[in-house]
Amino acid sequence: MENVKDSFLERLEAEISSLREENARLRQALAFRNSDRADQAAALVDSLPALICRFTPEGVLTFVNEAYCAYFQKKREDLIGFNFFEFIPPEEREGARASFLALTPDNPAISYEHKVIAPDGSERWQRWTDRALFVHGKALEYVSIGEDVTAQKENHARLQFIAIVLDQISDMVTVTDTRGVITYVNAAVCRFLGKSAGELAGQTSAVFGDDPQNASSPKEILERTLRDGQWRGEVVSRRADGAERIMDVRTSMVLGTTGAPIALCGIGTDVTDKRRANEALHASEARFRLWLESAPEGVFVQAQGCFAYLNRAMAALLGAASELELIGAPVVPRLHPDYREIARERIRVLNQEKRHVPRMEQIWLRLDGTTFYAEVSAVPVRHGDSDGALVFVRDVSERKKAEAALRESELKLSSIFENLDLGVALIGPDHKVLEANRKLKEWFPGLDLAQQPVCHRIFQDPPADSVCDGCPVEKTFATGQRSECVKSFHAPNDEEIQRRRVITCPVPDVDGKVAAVIEIIEDVTEKMFLEERLRQAQKMEAVGQLAGGVAHDFNNMLTVILGNTDLASAGLDLGDDIQPLLDEIQRAAIRAAYLTRQLLAFSRRQVIRPEVLDLNGKIAELLKMLRRVISENNVLRFIPGNALPPVRVDPVQLDQVLLNLCVNARDAMPEGGGITIETGGVLVDEAMAAAHPGVEPGLFAILSVTDTGTGIAPENMPRIFEPFYTTKEPGSGTGLGLATVHGIVSQHRGMIHVYSEPGAGTVFRVYLPAAEPAGAGQEDFFDAPVQGGSETLLVAEDDEMVRNMAGLMLEMAGYTVFAAKDGIEALEVLEKQGDAVRLALLDVVMPGMGGEQLYDIMRQKFPHIKALFGSGYPANSGESIHTGFILRDGLHFIAKPYMRKDLLRAIRALLDGEGRERRSKG
C-alpha cells in the first residue's frame, strides 16, 4: 500500500526537487566560509534563494542574507541584533529553542520545522537546518539554513487527507498510467477484488473483467479517455466471490505540470440494486442517517446484542476514531461491570418482549478504559432481519459533577449556617419562621419549625400578638433594603434581658420582589457593656487630664507659698505675732497640696513609691486611727484572710484608699452602724480581666469595706467614681473621695467593684495584684538628713517666683547658684560656667527649649553635670506627655510643690551618688 501511495505522490517529489538543488547550492556556498575567497562566498550566500542566518544561543541574529531580509521585509541593519524568536508564534518558541539547544559536538546539526509570523500577519511553515559552532565543547553560535515549506506541507496534508478519504469511501478508485498499468487502488477496490493493493499494483485494468456484455472494453476506455480527457459508462465486473456487479465507471485524464497526460483516474460505483427497487428506500435512509449523524447525542442501533450502527457522536463518546471500530462489537462489555447484568436484562426485554425500557443512568467504558456517566433510553426496532433497539445516549458526566459540587456546596453552607455563633432565621412574608440555625434554637428552645411560628411570638417574652414596633423584618419587606436595630430579648433560658443586634436582608425572587427575609441576631450584651465602660473610662481620662493640668499650675503656686514661708521661718526672727500667721499659711498650703495630690491620684498622675506589703499587717497598723475617724457610735471590725498574698503598693496611697472608704462608710450611717474590713485572695481569670482595661489575669488580694448604711440609689451607681460628684449636702465634701480611690487602684493595675442596695448597705471590693516579697536592704530615701553644700548649681525655671524661691533656698544652704529662665538661656550659662557647674535643677516644661531637650545637649557637651528634674506634672509610669521620659530613662525627679528640706535632701543625695544608687536598687 505504501509503494502505491509513494507512486501516487511522485509528482509532489518532482515539484520539490528544485528545492533540493537549491540546498545543494547552499551547501556549496557554506563550504567557502573558511576559504580565502570570503568575499566571494558572502556574495554567493547573498545570492542564494534560501534563508540563511547566524545567531547566538539566545536567538540574537548576528548575520542574515538578502533572502532572509526579503522574506521578513526588513533591512539587514534592523535584523542584526534582533531576536528571531519575535518572528515565531509564542506556542512554537520553546520547541524551536529546544531543537538547536540539543545539539552537541557529536551531533552538531539538526533539521526541524516550525511556524513563523509573516510580515502580513499570517502564519507560515519553515524548515530549518541548524549547525552549532562549538569552541571547547560549548556552542557559541549557530548557522541556520531555511526554506518556506508552507505549500509543501499543505500539499502533503492535502494528499494524506485525500488518501484517507478515498479509503473511507465505498466507491472504487483506481489510478493507472497512460498504458493502463495500475499505480493506485483504494480499499474499496481491494475489498471488491479480494486482493491487496500490493497484489494489484502493476496489473492492468483487465483485472476488473473484460466481459462481452460491456459496451466498451478496458482498452477502448483507456483510448477514449486519452483522446477525450474523460469517459463515463457502465461495465459489468466480477466480485471476488464471483458475483457480477454493475458498476457506474467514470474516468478522467490527469495532466502533469507540462500539460501532458501522466495518469488516468477511474471511479467505480456499484449501482446493481440502487437504480431499481431501493431508490426511495436509500433516499430515506440517507436522510435518516444525516439526522442521526447531526444529532449532538449518541445514537446507536443494537441488534442481537451488538452495535449495528453508531452515529459520530456515539463513536466519539466511546472514544472510537470511527464507528467502524465498533460495528459488530457486543454492547454489554462497553458498560461498567456494575451495570452489565442490568444491561443484559434490558436487551432481553427490548429484543424478545419488544417492550421499551425506562430511562436510567449508567456508567459506560470508553475504549481507553475511562468512564463516563450517561442517561440511556431505548425503544425496540427491527433492523434488517434481526430484532433490536434504537438507543439514545446522553453524556451527563458534567451534570453529575455539577450535582456533586452543588451537594458539597450545600453541605458547606449548611455547616456554616448551623455552626455560626450568630442566630440566623429565614422569615416568610407572613412573619413565619421558615428556617433557623442551631444557635437560635439554643436561645429559644420553644422554637418548633414544624409549627411555623411567627417571629414576634417566639422571640418575645411574653409573646407579642402583633408585629413589634420598628420591626426590621417589616421594614425590609416594605423597602427591599437591609435594616438593622438593637433589641432586648428575654429568652426562656436567660435569667436576664439580653441586648441583641438584629440585621435583616432581603431574599429576592426571580422578579426581584422580596420573597423572604434573612434575620441575623448577634448577642451584643457584653459588647455594649464593654463599650459603656470604655466611654466611662474615656470620660474619666479627659477629666483626669484636666485635673492634672490644674494640679501642675497650682503646684507651682504652692511651691512659691511653701518655699517662702519656709524661708521666712528659717531665716528671720519674726516674733510671736508673725510666726503663728506664717504657720497658718503653711498649714493651709499643705492642705492645698494634699488636695492636688488627690486630683493627681484620681487622674493616675501622682508619683507612686510602691513597696511590697503584708496587707493584713498594714491594715492592723491603721485600725487605731480609723476607729477615731469613724466616731464612737460605729463599730469597726477587721477580719483578716488566711494565706493572703503580698501586694506591691504605695503605703501612703493605700492609707488614703482605706481612709476614704471608711469615711464614706461613716457618712452613709448617720445613725451609727457597723463597718467590716475583710481581706482575702482570688484568682482573676482572663474573662474577668478583659472587662477591666489595664488588668492582667493572675493572683489578686482583695480588700473589702462593708457598711450597714443607707446604700446607694441605682441612678447614682454609674457616677459614684466621677470627680466632684457627691450626694452630700453642700459644704460636706468635695466629691473627690471615691474618685481618688478609683484613680489609686487603677494606677496600681487593680480594679474595684461595688455592690449596694438602698437601705441594706454597701460593699466596696478593691482588687490589688499580688507581688513577690521585696528583698531585704531597701533604704528609705526620705529618711536622709537635710544638708547643704558648697557646689555650683544651675536653676532653669520659667516661673520667675519659683526660680527666685529655689535659688534663695539653695544659696541659704551654701550653694553657688546660676539662674536661667529657659533652656536657651541655661545653655548660654553653661557655655561660660559649664566646668564649674555640678548639678542642674531643670523645669520640664519651658518655652523655647524644655528640660528634656536641654538635658540631651548636656549629656553630649557637659557629661559631668548631674540633673534633677522638677515639675508640677508628676513623673508617672510613662503616661505623661511631659514627664514620661524621666522614669523611662531612669532620671531623677522632684515633684512640685516641694519644701526646702525636700529639695536640699534630693540635691545632696544626687551629688553624693545616693540617688542613683537608690534608683538602681529600686
Buried (B, 14 or more C-beta within 10 A) or exposed (E): BEEBBEBBBEBBEEEBEEBEEBBEBBEEBBEBEEEEEEEEBBEBBBEBBBBBBBBEBEBBBBBBBBBBBEBBEBEBEEBBEBEBBEBBEEEBBEEBBEBBEEBEEEEBEBEBBBBBBBEEEEEBBBBBBBBBEBEEEEBEBBBBBBBBBBEBBEBBEEBEEEBEEBBEEEBBBBBBBBEBEBBBBBBBBBEBBEBEBEEBBEBBBEBBBEEEEBEBBBEEBBBBBBEEBEBEBBBBBBBEEEEEBBBBBBBBBBEEEEEEBBBBBBBBBBEBEBEEEEEEEEEEEEEEEEEBEEBEBBBBBBBBBBBBBBBBBBBBBBBBEEBEBBBEBEBBEBBBEEBBEBBBEBBEBBBEEEEBBEEBEBBBBBBEEEEBBBBBBBEBBEBEEBBBBBBBBBBBEEEBEEEEEEEEEEEEEEEEBEEBEBBBBBBBEEBBBEBBBEBBBEBBEBBEBEEEBBBBBBBBBEEBEEEBEEBBBBBBBEEEEBBEBEBEBEBEEBEEEBBBBBBBBBEEEEEEEBBBBBBBBBBBBEEBEBEEEEEBBEEBEEBBBEBBBBBBEBBBBBBBBBBBBBBBBEEEEEEEEEBEEBEEBBEEBBEBBEBBBBBBBBBBBBBBEBBBBBBBEBBEEBEEEBBEEBEEEBBBEBEBBEEBBBBBBBEBBBBBBBBBBBBBBBBBBEEBBBBBBBBBBBEBEEEBBEEBEEBEBEEBBBBBBBBBBBBBEEEBEEBBBBBEEBBEEEEEBBBBBBBBBBBBBBBBBBBBEEBBEEEEBBBBBBBBBBBEEBEEEEEEBEEBEEBBBEBBBBBBBBBEBBBBBBBBBBEBBEBBBBBBBBBBBBBEBBEEEBEBBBBBBBBBBBEEBBBBBBBEBBEEEBEEBBBBBBBBBBBBBEBBEBBBBBBEEEBBBBBBBBBBBBBBBBBBBBBEEBBBEBBEEE
